[in-house]
């Protein structure tokens, strides 16, 4: 546990050592605000809730989270610091989890800084704060799942740009898996069971359920297991690719 | 006295290429082994396997009584390792970097400050401890890498080209540092610079294509070949006489 804490602190600090952290947070907040007010019609719909705000989170995460995760392992591999890191007396579990938690905590900071939306909507009306809390939890879990996928892909390459682009593409597939965009393609030829299975992998499907204010254990388990599976694969990929 | 470092039929294959081919040797306390060989001879690969970074294809390395295949954590804890190119986190300062390595290498919070100050002194980093590592010169970066390998005062030191990129004065200092630690440690140094072997090593080993071609004190190697210098002997055994 001590090692995870030490790795966490180093990695978390690394985000703030460069302008990356500040750029990320500013862009996240500006885009979340713009989409909520201008595209989502936050004021025009005249309802005291944050649905237009949370509704855009999957699409924001889609390209912002890969920007965070791309450096997790690709940078270490390019700089050669992976050799230093993995010859410290730490386990692979500690290495992978420490880095992941640092990135996840960082997205937590960005998400927490959106609290003015919550304050505004409480000032303007009487929203269901239970629904808002559930949506925040759901959004954070979903960000974790995107991050774990991004971390896995970052471990596959030395090139951060490749890590970014591939992670964004894979995250897109997971986002839309449950929506007609992807399902229409499979429906014509794939057996019904397969279509249903693919639909179940959709992040949107699970996030929509939580957004309605019901934290169903199945949705939590879905995002939790997505994180765990991606991180286990991450550990194997590092072991397999580190010699290159 | 049993050897601190024992290499047993150590082999590494990358696909069809055998980079390290059944190496076998032992290094005891008080020895400084100079690891020589042309580029691509398998020096770095051997060091990566000893330090637990790469898994051997066959054979093993036993460090301070721990088998690297069975107990990699114990081996990593016993070793101070300077990887090729002396990598370090560019965004950190030497002070924060060395403190991080000291803590993760298990030093208690109370010991970290003293240990970091000791290695900063030993490697003469005092002037730059607060500068980001990415802004340091090549020589300083190398010394940060060396400091990182020494911070937990390990019994076994594996140094991959510790003097590469240093100017003659800095080379001299690093050699003195290695010699000052030689008595109580087991040190393996890889190098291209043959005069370095003459200067610091109690024993030299020339490898090529993953096999040991010659092993002895620098004087023995010179005497065996009748060559006037290690340079000539090196060219002779690696096939460029």
Interface residues (C-beta under 8 A of the other chain):
Chain A: X3 X6 X7 X10 X13 X14 X17 X18 X79 X80 X81 X83 X84 X86 X87 X88 X89 X90 X91 X242 X243
Chain B: X14 X48 X51 X52 X53 X54 X73 X74 X76 X77 X79 X81 X83 X84 X85 X87 X88 X89 X90 X91 X92 X96 X100 X101 X103 X104 X105 X106 X132 X148
